[in-house]
Amino acid sequence: MKKGAIFDMDGLLFDTEKVYKRAWVESAEFFGKPNGVELSEKVSGSSDKYCRLTIKEFYPDVDVEEFFGHVVEIARSTFEKGVDLMEGVEEILKLFKENDVKTAVASSSPVWLIEQNLNSVHMKNYFDVIIGGDNKKIKRGKPAPDIFLVAAQAINLPPEDCYVFEDSYNGIRGATAAGCAPVMIPDTAPATDEMKKICTGIYPSLSAAAAAIRAGNL
């Protein structure tokens, strides 16, 4: 068992990825643009800056801030009704707490939103560190390794002694580039050949990952 565990939030701790995907697709439809599904897949797990650049790439004639604001508003109005935990979150966090494994959240979302979601399910105390995409030390968003390097440093561990639990391709790529042990828990995006090649493990849920750790297989 490694000494550190770094978690993404959207689609990994909370069942939010479907909300974001719908927000991107509905926004594309609202602005009369095609390829909303493709756009949502490309920006999954990415920083706000990367999202804005991708909007510009897909739709050069669209007001980027207006489009991005539309996406955010759809997501925000949905999250205000409550966010569901993904399967196995509490189980794996209890496992790590019992074994003195340091834990961090490393999400492209801002810290206030991460804390809001964690507080809503009374789970903020399970984490030693919360790193959001608004952290000034992070110069590049996922798929760059910056956020994972910052998170590992914050829990005083080398990246190679940290699991990174992610559901997105960009997150897994970033974790790999950081030198961490990337573990994919697929949500809306299936595990591709690329993911199978670079992941330390791929499991259907955090419960399954916890079982693998207990068995000494991860």
LUMVEXKOL-219828 format. One line per 4 residues: number of its first residue (from 1); their letters; for each residue x, y, z of N, C-alpha, C. Coordinates in nm, 4 decimals, decimal comma. Atoms other than C-alpha are relative to their C-alpha. Last residue first. Layout:
% LUMVEXKOL-219828
NUM> A> X:Y:Z:X:Y:Z:X:Y:Z; ...
//
This chain:
% LUMVEXKOL-219828
218> LNGA> -0,0090:-0,1390:0,0502:-0,2579:-0,2481:-0,5874:0,0839:0,0826:0,0954; -0,0132:-0,0005:0,1461:-0,2769:-0,6257:-0,5614:0,0105:0,1403:-0,0587; -0,1393:-0,0212:0,0349:-0,2112:-0,6507:-0,1890:0,0266:0,0029:-0,1483; -0,0580:0,1279:0,0446:-0,5489:-0,8069:-0,1190:0,1467:0,0122:-0,0380
214> RIAA> 0,0000:0,0917:-0,1140:-0,6555:-0,5046:0,0845:0,0681:-0,1319:-0,0348; -0,1023:-0,0474:-0,0940:-0,5489:-0,2792:-0,2033:0,0090:-0,0929:0,1201; -0,1306:0,0322:0,0589:-0,7486:-0,4835:-0,4549:0,1134:0,0427:0,0927; -0,0182:0,1448:-0,0153:-1,0560:-0,4667:-0,2296:0,1360:-0,0437:-0,0542
210> AAAS> -0,0290:0,0241:-0,1416:-1,0211:-0,0886:-0,2064:0,0253:-0,1478:0,0256; -0,1387:-0,0419:-0,0211:-1,0014:-0,0679:-0,5871:0,0416:-0,0247:0,1444; -0,0845:0,1031:0,0608:-1,3209:-0,2729:-0,6150:0,1476:0,0339:0,0170; 0,0120:0,1200:-0,0844:-1,4949:-0,0405:-0,3710:0,0899:-0,1113:-0,0522
206> LSPY> -0,0984:-0,0177:-0,1075:-1,3604:0,2587:-0,5651:-0,0069:-0,1165:0,0987; 0,0438:-0,0882:-0,1075:-1,5566:0,1265:-0,8611:0,1129:0,0170:0,1008; 0,1342:-0,0526:0,0275:-1,5208:-0,0574:-1,1939:-0,0518:0,0959:0,1063; 0,1016:0,0708:-0,0776:-1,1434:-0,0945:-1,1549:-0,1364:0,0631:-0,0235
202> IGTC> 0,1298:-0,0491:0,0463:-0,8425:-0,0071:-1,3714:-0,1077:-0,0835:0,0688; 0,1154:0,0876:-0,0139:-0,4913:-0,0439:-1,2290:-0,1245:0,0672:-0,0530; -0,0442:0,1013:-0,0959:-0,1410:0,0963:-1,2578:-0,1113:-0,1005:0,0226; 0,0556:0,0074:-0,1349:-0,2654:0,2796:-1,5662:0,0659:-0,1090:0,0841
198> IKKM> -0,0696:-0,0892:-0,0947:-0,0444:0,3612:-1,8676:-0,0513:-0,0094:0,1435; -0,1463:0,0052:0,0082:-0,1222:0,0780:-2,1097:0,0662:0,0802:0,1109; -0,0436:0,1316:-0,0484:-0,4839:0,0233:-2,0146:0,1520:-0,0108:0,0033; 0,0165:0,0030:-0,1447:-0,5472:0,3959:-2,0544:0,0493:-0,1318:0,0586
194> EDTA> -0,0988:-0,0915:-0,0597:-0,4031:0,4003:-2,4060:-0,0065:-0,0050:0,1518; -0,1289:0,0700:0,0034:-0,6041:0,0910:-2,5007:0,1100:0,0870:0,0610; -0,0504:0,0243:0,1353:-0,9159:0,2774:-2,3889:0,1305:-0,0786:0,0070; -0,1454:0,0160:0,0035:-1,0932:0,2567:-2,0521:0,0438:-0,0367:-0,1417
190> PATD> -0,0536:0,1350:-0,0225:-1,4485:0,3790:-2,0969:0,1522:-0,0013:-0,0054; -0,0964:0,0356:0,1051:-1,5518:0,7455:-2,0523:0,0593:-0,1378:0,0284; 0,0646:-0,0164:0,1299:-1,8712:0,8249:-1,8570:0,0922:-0,0399:-0,1152; 0,1364:-0,0469:-0,0233:-1,7384:0,6779:-1,5318:-0,0704:0,0129:-0,1341
186> PIMV> 0,0756:-0,0590:0,1107:-1,4184:0,4753:-1,5472:-0,1421:0,0396:0,0411; 0,1336:0,0486:-0,0350:-1,2283:0,4258:-1,2192:-0,0935:0,0587:-0,1056; 0,1192:-0,0499:0,0685:-0,8693:0,4625:-1,3376:-0,1253:-0,0690:0,0510; 0,1020:0,1041:-0,0109:-0,5739:0,4212:-1,1049:-0,1283:0,0556:-0,0600
182> PACG> 0,1366:-0,0337:0,0406:-0,2650:0,6255:-1,1857:-0,0947:-0,1201:0,0052; 0,0582:0,1278:0,0413:0,0492:0,5521:-0,9786:-0,1460:0,0245:-0,0374; 0,0829:0,0666:-0,1002:0,2294:0,8876:-0,9663:-0,0471:-0,1361:-0,0534; -0,0748:0,1099:-0,0588:0,5174:0,9957:-1,1909:-0,0742:-0,0708:0,1115
178> AATA> -0,0514:-0,0405:-0,1311:0,3678:1,3383:-1,2636:0,0849:-0,1092:0,0647; -0,1085:-0,0955:0,0226:0,3303:1,2533:-1,6348:0,0641:0,0445:0,1314; -0,1127:0,0743:0,0579:0,1261:0,9484:-1,5390:0,1201:0,0907:-0,0192; -0,0566:0,0803:-0,1086:-0,0993:1,1538:-1,3135:0,1211:-0,0791:-0,0467
174> GRIG> -0,0709:-0,0889:-0,0905:-0,1534:1,4074:-1,5910:0,0676:-0,0752:0,1131; -0,1213:-0,0464:0,0698:-0,2415:1,1405:-1,8450:0,0840:0,0894:0,0907; -0,0937:0,1128:0,0020:-0,4816:0,9795:-1,5984:0,1298:0,0402:-0,0697; -0,0490:0,0209:-0,1351:-0,6506:1,3135:-1,5363:0,1028:-0,1108:0,0071
170> NYSD> -0,0943:-0,1070:-0,0294:-0,6778:1,3920:-1,9053:0,0594:-0,0134:0,1394; -0,1238:0,0233:0,0749:-0,8328:1,0517:-1,9729:0,1039:0,1073:0,0339; -0,0142:-0,0615:0,1319:-1,0930:1,1020:-1,7015:0,1340:-0,0309:-0,0649; 0,0939:0,0605:0,0951:-1,2041:0,8808:-1,4124:0,0215:0,0511:-0,1412
166> EFVY> 0,0563:-0,0875:0,1030:-0,9171:0,9415:-1,1720:-0,1005:-0,0755:-0,0856; 0,1260:0,0593:0,0446:-0,7635:0,7959:-0,8568:-0,0708:0,0998:-0,0902; 0,0915:-0,1041:0,0483:-0,3995:0,8971:-0,8159:-0,1228:-0,0707:-0,0545; 0,1020:0,0388:0,0967:-0,1953:0,6666:-0,5938:-0,0670:0,1278:-0,0506
162> CDEP> 0,1400:-0,0433:-0,0054:0,1025:0,8305:-0,4318:-0,0842:-0,0676:-0,1073; 0,0596:0,0675:-0,1155:0,4489:0,6965:-0,3462:-0,1462:0,0396:0,0170; 0,0016:0,1451:0,0223:0,5838:0,7766:-0,6937:-0,0575:-0,0785:0,1172; 0,1111:0,0433:0,0859:0,4796:1,1391:-0,6477:-0,0091:-0,1517:-0,0162
158> PLNI> -0,0409:-0,0001:0,1402:0,7204:1,1862:-0,3536:-0,1150:-0,0520:-0,0859; -0,0364:0,1309:0,0530:0,5371:1,2601:-0,0271:0,0501:0,0135:-0,1432; -0,1401:0,0327:-0,0332:0,4986:1,5678:0,1894:0,0412:-0,1413:-0,0421; 0,0092:0,1071:-0,1004:0,1162:1,5870:0,1709:0,1384:-0,0576:0,0311
154> AQAA> 0,0800:-0,0475:-0,1130:0,1389:1,9283:-0,0004:-0,0170:-0,1061:0,1087; -0,0851:-0,0852:-0,0831:0,4227:1,8074:-0,2258:-0,0749:0,0445:0,1258; -0,0984:0,0889:-0,0635:0,2042:1,5272:-0,3561:0,0907:0,0793:0,0931; 0,0687:0,0795:-0,1022:-0,0805:1,7736:-0,4205:0,0978:-0,0913:0,0744
150> VLFI> 0,0321:-0,0903:-0,1113:0,1444:2,0221:-0,6034:-0,0653:-0,0781:0,1144; -0,1283:-0,0313:-0,0627:0,2867:1,7435:-0,8223:-0,0211:0,0912:0,1210; -0,0378:0,1189:-0,0767:-0,0645:1,6204:-0,8906:0,1346:0,0198:0,0698; 0,0860:0,0109:-0,1174:-0,1858:1,9663:-0,9916:0,0369:-0,1194:0,0869
146> DPAP> -0,0182:-0,1002:-0,1047:0,1107:2,0275:-1,2219:-0,0807:-0,0260:0,1271; -0,0147:0,0647:-0,1315:0,1069:1,7013:-1,4218:-0,0057:0,0948:0,1187; -0,1336:-0,0258:-0,0545:-0,0336:1,8530:-1,7449:0,0072:-0,0580:0,1412; -0,0825:0,1191:-0,0243:-0,3492:1,6781:-1,8706:0,1448:0,0264:0,0415
142> KGRK> -0,0036:0,1339:0,0576:-0,4785:1,8567:-1,6615:-0,0270:0,0118:-0,1500; 0,1004:0,0959:-0,0455:-0,4276:2,2260:-1,5932:0,0227:-0,1376:-0,0591; 0,0671:0,0704:0,1103:-0,1113:2,4302:-1,6352:-0,0997:-0,1001:0,0574; -0,0131:-0,0824:0,1201:0,0402:2,6929:-1,4054:-0,0747:-0,0602:-0,1184
138> IKKN> 0,0291:0,0828:0,1179:-0,0736:2,5362:-1,0805:-0,0012:0,0879:-0,1240; -0,1202:0,0765:0,0327:0,0972:2,7172:-0,7935:-0,0179:-0,0821:-0,1278; -0,0925:-0,0814:0,0789:-0,1812:2,9763:-0,7918:0,1288:-0,0722:-0,0371; -0,1247:-0,0126:-0,0748:-0,4405:2,7191:-0,6800:0,1050:0,0701:-0,0864
134> DGGI> -0,0290:-0,1418:-0,0207:-0,7623:2,7914:-0,8727:0,1259:0,0226:0,0842; -0,0568:-0,0558:0,1227:-0,7746:2,4377:-1,0107:0,0336:0,1467:0,0111; 0,0932:-0,0310:0,1078:-0,8303:2,3140:-0,6598:0,0705:0,0594:-0,1203; -0,0634:-0,0800:0,1039:-0,6047:2,1373:-0,4107:-0,1002:0,0204:-0,1137
130> IVDF> 0,0907:-0,0221:0,1135:-0,7580:2,0090:-0,0880:0,0678:0,0955:-0,0970; -0,0274:-0,1142:0,0873:-0,5226:1,8568:0,1696:-0,1062:0,0087:-0,1089; -0,1040:-0,0824:-0,0602:-0,5471:1,6166:0,4628:0,0189:0,1307:-0,0763; -0,1101:-0,0445:0,0860:-0,8759:1,4691:0,3479:0,0962:0,0915:0,0744
126> YNKM> -0,0742:0,1165:0,0495:-1,1186:1,2562:0,5501:0,1246:0,0421:-0,0780; -0,1035:0,0386:-0,0956:-1,2247:1,5651:0,7443:0,0781:-0,1246:-0,0425; -0,1192:-0,0831:0,0181:-1,4112:1,6979:0,4394:0,1147:-0,0449:0,0896; -0,1189:0,0809:0,0273:-1,6514:1,4059:0,4475:0,1275:0,0819:-0,0189
122> HVSN> -0,0773:0,0113:-0,1252:-1,9703:1,5454:0,5996:0,1264:-0,0840:-0,0171; 0,0091:0,1421:-0,0379:-2,1783:1,4795:0,2847:0,0866:-0,0290:0,1231; 0,1399:0,0416:0,0157:-2,2562:1,8477:0,2143:-0,0209:-0,1467:0,0382; 0,0746:-0,0346:-0,1209:-1,9164:1,9414:0,3573:-0,1443:-0,0483:-0,0066
118> LNQE> -0,0448:0,0872:-0,1083:-1,7415:1,7517:0,0787:-0,0762:0,0274:0,1287; 0,0461:0,1366:0,0247:-1,9483:1,9216:-0,1921:0,0382:-0,0941:0,1135; 0,1460:0,0016:-0,0098:-1,8999:2,2704:-0,0493:-0,0535:-0,1413:-0,0174; 0,0351:-0,0016:-0,1422:-1,5291:2,2069:0,0068:-0,1510:-0,0053:0,0199
114> ILWV> -0,0429:0,1280:-0,0572:-1,4791:2,1073:-0,3574:-0,0431:-0,0084:0,1463; 0,0972:0,0991:0,0454:-1,6861:2,4054:-0,4724:0,0349:-0,1386:0,0551; 0,1279:-0,0223:-0,0679:-1,4870:2,6532:-0,2626:-0,1039:-0,1049:-0,0380; 0,0007:0,0550:-0,1356:-1,1583:2,4978:-0,3785:-0,1356:0,0163:0,0682
110> PSSS> -0,0539:-0,0903:-0,1018:-1,2271:2,5685:-0,7460:-0,0162:-0,0588:0,1401; 0,1008:-0,0891:-0,0571:-1,2847:2,2693:-0,9778:0,0642:0,0926:0,1035; -0,0012:-0,1228:0,0796:-0,9844:2,1259:-1,1651:-0,1043:0,1001:0,0493; 0,1073:-0,0179:0,0979:-0,9583:1,8728:-0,8860:0,0146:0,1309:-0,0751
106> AVAT> -0,0657:-0,0803:0,1034:-0,6770:1,7356:-0,6725:-0,0973:0,0123:-0,1165; 0,0836:-0,0188:0,1180:-0,8265:1,6066:-0,3471:0,0791:0,0882:-0,0954; 0,0193:-0,1337:0,0565:-0,5675:1,4832:-0,1015:-0,1052:-0,0059:-0,1098; 0,0939:-0,0145:0,1107:-0,5082:1,1873:0,1268:-0,0154:0,1453:-0,0428
102> KVDN> 0,0353:-0,1407:0,0168:-0,2288:1,0702:0,3544:-0,0859:0,0159:-0,1250; -0,0333:-0,0462:0,1348:-0,2346:0,6971:0,4270:-0,0463:0,1451:-0,0128; -0,0801:-0,1229:-0,0039:-0,2403:0,6328:0,8004:0,0523:0,0424:-0,1371; -0,1385:0,0371:0,0284:-0,3676:0,2746:0,7573:0,0932:0,1211:-0,0104
98> EKFL> -0,0413:0,1066:-0,0919:-0,7068:0,3241:0,9216:0,1471:-0,0365:-0,0167; -0,0109:-0,0629:-0,1322:-0,7486:0,6541:0,7348:0,0507:-0,1018:0,1023; -0,1221:-0,0806:-0,0040:-0,6726:0,4834:0,4036:0,0203:0,0642:0,1380; -0,1152:0,0898:0,0121:-0,9326:0,2140:0,4593:0,1297:0,0782:0,0111
94> KLIE> -0,0160:0,0610:-0,1323:-1,1865:0,4720:0,5787:0,1207:-0,0939:0,0011; -0,0550:-0,1033:-0,0867:-1,1301:0,6675:0,2565:0,0197:-0,0518:0,1425; -0,1436:-0,0123:0,0272:-1,1741:0,3505:0,0495:0,0636:0,1078:0,0881; -0,0732:0,1238:-0,0287:-1,5084:0,2644:0,2095:0,1505:0,0168:-0,0192
90> EVGE> -0,0212:0,0064:-0,1454:-1,6421:0,6212:0,2124:0,0824:-0,1227:0,0373; -0,0796:-0,1141:-0,0467:-1,5918:0,6556:-0,1613:0,0313:-0,0113:0,1487; -0,1270:0,0371:-0,0621:-1,7046:0,3038:-0,2540:0,0825:0,1142:0,0560; -0,0119:0,1244:-0,0766:-1,9785:0,3887:-0,5026:0,1407:-0,0174:0,0581
86> MLDV> -0,0204:0,1181:0,0833:-1,9921:0,7522:-0,6123:0,0197:-0,1219:0,0908; -0,1321:0,0625:-0,0052:-2,1366:1,0126:-0,3789:0,0063:-0,1176:-0,0966; -0,0114:0,1364:-0,0522:-2,4510:1,1973:-0,4893:0,1453:-0,0465:0,0000; -0,0893:0,0824:0,0810:-2,4676:1,5760:-0,5261:0,0147:-0,1371:0,0645
82> GKEF> -0,0705:0,1079:-0,0699:-2,7460:1,8011:-0,4023:0,0812:-0,0854:-0,0953; 0,1012:0,0971:-0,0446:-3,0147:2,0310:-0,5483:0,0633:-0,1164:0,0749; 0,0690:-0,0599:-0,1151:-2,7652:2,3170:-0,5701:-0,1063:-0,0936:0,0570; -0,0715:0,0360:-0,1224:-2,5578:2,0907:-0,7956:-0,0672:0,0558:0,1252
78> TSRA> 0,0218:0,1417:-0,0289:-2,8148:2,1193:-1,0755:0,0629:-0,0380:0,1329; 0,1404:0,0135:-0,0380:-2,8271:2,5006:-1,0726:-0,0347:-0,1448:0,0339; 0,0211:-0,0556:-0,1341:-2,4464:2,5096:-1,0702:-0,1445:-0,0215:0,0472; -0,0568:0,0901:-0,1003:-2,4133:2,2755:-1,3682:-0,0304:0,0490:0,1413
74> IEVV> 0,0780:0,1240:0,0037:-2,6509:2,4757:-1,5869:0,0479:-0,0953:0,1085; 0,1305:-0,0282:-0,0610:-2,4868:2,8012:-1,4756:-0,0889:-0,1241:0,0005; -0,0139:-0,0100:-0,1457:-2,1352:2,6737:-1,5459:-0,1352:0,0183:0,0677; -0,0318:0,1345:-0,0502:-2,2203:2,5669:-1,9006:0,0017:0,0004:0,1527
70> HGFF> 0,1234:0,0775:0,0174:-2,3862:2,9029:-1,9772:0,0183:-0,1408:0,0548; 0,0906:-0,0401:-0,1067:-2,0852:3,0858:-1,8346:-0,1309:-0,0767:-0,0044; -0,0481:0,0651:-0,1214:-1,8585:2,8876:-2,0663:-0,0904:0,0334:0,1193; 0,0221:0,1436:0,0130:-2,0648:2,9940:-2,3692:0,0376:-0,0709:0,1302
66> EEVD> 0,1450:0,0208:-0,0037:-2,0799:3,3597:-2,2659:-0,0321:-0,1489:-0,0039; 0,0446:-0,0232:-0,1369:-1,7097:3,3647:-2,1824:-0,1498:-0,0239:0,0144; -0,0466:0,1069:-0,0890:-1,6160:3,2040:-2,5154:-0,0539:0,0168:0,1415; -0,0544:-0,0730:-0,1151:-1,8245:3,4362:-2,7336:0,0339:-0,1038:0,1076
62> VDPY> 0,0834:-0,0103:-0,1191:-1,8724:3,2047:-3,0326:0,0705:0,0834:0,1070; 0,0840:-0,1194:0,0090:-1,7144:3,2573:-3,3765:-0,0880:0,0218:0,1232; -0,0762:-0,1248:0,0061:-1,4195:3,0222:-3,3247:-0,0856:0,1269:0,0023; 0,0927:-0,1009:0,0500:-1,6441:2,7312:-3,2149:0,0668:0,1378:-0,0028
58> FEKI> 0,1181:0,0602:0,0606:-1,4454:2,4117:-3,1617:-0,0880:0,1035:-0,0698; -0,0435:0,0913:0,1061:-1,1035:2,5675:-3,0997:-0,1199:-0,0576:-0,0750; -0,0479:-0,0827:0,1109:-1,2486:2,8598:-2,9054:0,0415:-0,0861:-0,1184; 0,1199:-0,0644:0,0568:-1,4438:2,6189:-2,6847:0,0397:0,0813:-0,1232
54> TLRC> 0,0653:0,1029:0,0813:-1,1214:2,4204:-2,6402:-0,1296:0,0530:-0,0617; -0,0777:0,0162:0,1233:-0,9297:2,7272:-2,5237:-0,0669:-0,1006:-0,0938; 0,0213:-0,1200:0,0817:-1,2053:2,8045:-2,2715:0,0746:-0,0101:-0,1331; 0,1376:0,0022:0,0507:-1,2027:2,4489:-2,1391:-0,0254:0,1173:-0,0929
50> YKDS> 0,0014:0,0976:0,1102:-0,8225:2,4520:-2,1105:-0,1398:-0,0065:-0,0622; -0,0767:-0,0579:0,1105:-0,8404:2,7701:-1,9017:-0,0020:-0,0917:-0,1212; 0,0844:-0,1010:0,0648:-1,1171:2,6286:-1,6828:0,0704:0,0596:-0,1217; 0,0078:-0,1284:-0,0681:-0,8991:2,3260:-1,6107:-0,0922:0,0953:-0,0760
46> SGSV> -0,0971:-0,1042:0,0341:-0,9692:1,9807:-1,7544:-0,0224:0,1287:0,0797; -0,1102:0,0001:-0,0955:-1,1370:1,6703:-1,6143:0,1003:0,1112:-0,0189; 0,0221:0,0729:-0,1246:-1,3580:1,6270:-1,9207:0,1250:-0,0016:0,0872; -0,0294:-0,0868:-0,1146:-1,2767:1,8959:-2,1788:-0,0149:-0,0714:0,1346
42> KESL> -0,1348:-0,0560:0,0082:-1,2440:1,6578:-2,4752:0,0356:0,0830:0,1230; -0,0992:0,1049:-0,0252:-1,5456:1,4477:-2,3820:0,1419:0,0570:0,0012; 0,0084:0,0372:-0,1417:-1,7758:1,7483:-2,3513:0,1040:-0,1047:0,0359; -0,0569:-0,1078:-0,0803:-1,6601:1,8804:-2,6904:0,0024:-0,0392:0,1475
38> EVGN> -0,1450:0,0044:0,0218:-1,7287:1,5471:-2,8607:0,0700:0,1069:0,0841; -0,0480:0,1190:-0,0711:-2,0775:1,5409:-2,7080:0,1518:-0,0104:-0,0112; 0,0001:-0,0251:-0,1441:-2,1457:1,8984:-2,8193:0,0528:-0,1164:0,0817; -0,1109:0,0703:-0,0684:-2,0372:1,8229:-3,1766:0,0076:0,0285:0,1500
34> PKGF> -0,0061:0,1463:0,0028:-2,2646:2,0798:-3,3470:0,1078:-0,0543:0,0938; -0,1264:0,0556:0,0455:-2,3445:2,4434:-3,2567:-0,0014:-0,1538:0,0044; 0,0183:0,0477:0,1363:-2,6758:2,6275:-3,2350:0,1248:-0,0612:-0,0601; -0,0704:-0,0914:0,0899:-2,5760:2,8288:-2,9272:-0,0060:-0,0459:-0,1462
30> FEAS> 0,0521:-0,1352:-0,0232:-2,8394:2,6543:-2,7141:0,0625:0,1002:-0,0966; 0,1307:-0,0079:0,0658:-2,7453:2,3169:-2,8647:-0,0584:0,1409:0,0108; -0,0264:0,0045:0,1441:-2,3808:2,3658:-2,7681:-0,1309:0,0130:-0,0781; -0,0521:-0,1315:0,0371:-2,4937:2,4721:-2,4215:0,0301:0,0064:-0,1492
26> EVWA> 0,1122:-0,0937:0,0057:-2,7121:2,1625:-2,3882:0,0460:0,1402:-0,0401; 0,0822:0,0338:0,1166:-2,4189:1,9377:-2,4789:-0,1156:0,0989:-0,0152; -0,0739:-0,0322:0,1230:-2,1809:2,1082:-2,2361:-0,0852:-0,0246:-0,1240; -0,0137:-0,1455:0,0072:-2,4327:2,1064:-1,9495:0,0724:0,0424:-0,1274
22> RKYV> 0,1284:-0,0550:0,0448:-2,5282:1,7437:-2,0156:0,0094:0,1508:-0,0173; 0,0167:0,0420:0,1396:-2,1633:1,6400:-1,9934:-0,1296:0,0577:-0,0564; -0,0840:-0,0839:0,0853:-2,1203:1,8454:-1,6764:-0,0181:-0,0351:-0,1475; 0,0560:-0,1357:-0,0048:-2,4168:1,6754:-1,5088:0,0786:0,0914:-0,0926
18> KETD> 0,1178:0,0024:0,0865:-2,3014:1,3302:-1,6192:-0,0645:0,1385:-0,0066; -0,0461:-0,0030:0,1391:-1,9606:1,4039:-1,4685:-0,1170:0,0011:-0,0975; 0,0216:-0,1304:0,0632:-2,1123:1,4985:-1,1342:0,0321:0,0013:-0,1489; 0,0608:0,0345:0,1290:-2,1566:1,1669:-0,9534:-0,0383:0,1283:-0,0740
14> FLLG> 0,1406:-0,0366:0,0133:-1,9184:1,2635:-0,6751:-0,0505:-0,0282:-0,1412; 0,0578:-0,0056:-0,1339:-1,5882:1,1149:-0,5620:-0,1505:0,0250:-0,0068; -0,0836:0,0938:-0,0762:-1,4755:1,0024:-0,9078:-0,0486:-0,0067:0,1448; 0,0073:0,1313:0,0625:-1,7048:1,1639:-1,1655:0,0794:-0,1059:0,0725
10> DMDF> 0,1142:0,0199:0,0889:-1,5968:1,5089:-1,0528:0,0056:-0,1352:-0,0695; 0,1326:-0,0140:-0,0605:-1,3583:1,4963:-0,7570:-0,1123:-0,0389:-0,0947; 0,0776:-0,0964:0,0766:-1,0097:1,3724:-0,8485:-0,1349:0,0136:0,0702; 0,1290:0,0255:0,0645:-0,8402:1,1892:-0,5665:-0,0456:0,1175:-0,0850
6> IAGK> 0,0508:-0,1259:0,0546:-0,4802:1,1726:-0,4469:-0,1248:-0,0302:-0,0825; 0,1076:0,0228:0,0979:-0,3698:0,8853:-0,2243:-0,0598:0,1346:-0,0393; 0,0847:-0,1124:0,0353:-0,0440:0,8751:-0,0275:-0,1051:-0,0372:-0,1028; 0,0178:-0,0872:-0,1161:0,1635:0,6190:0,1632:-0,0903:0,1201:-0,0274
2> KM> -0,0777:-0,1225:0,0060:0,1341:0,3398:-0,0933:-0,0357:0,0915:0,1175; 0,0846:-0,1193:0,0000:0,0000:0,0000:0,0000:0,0886:0,1249:0,0000
//
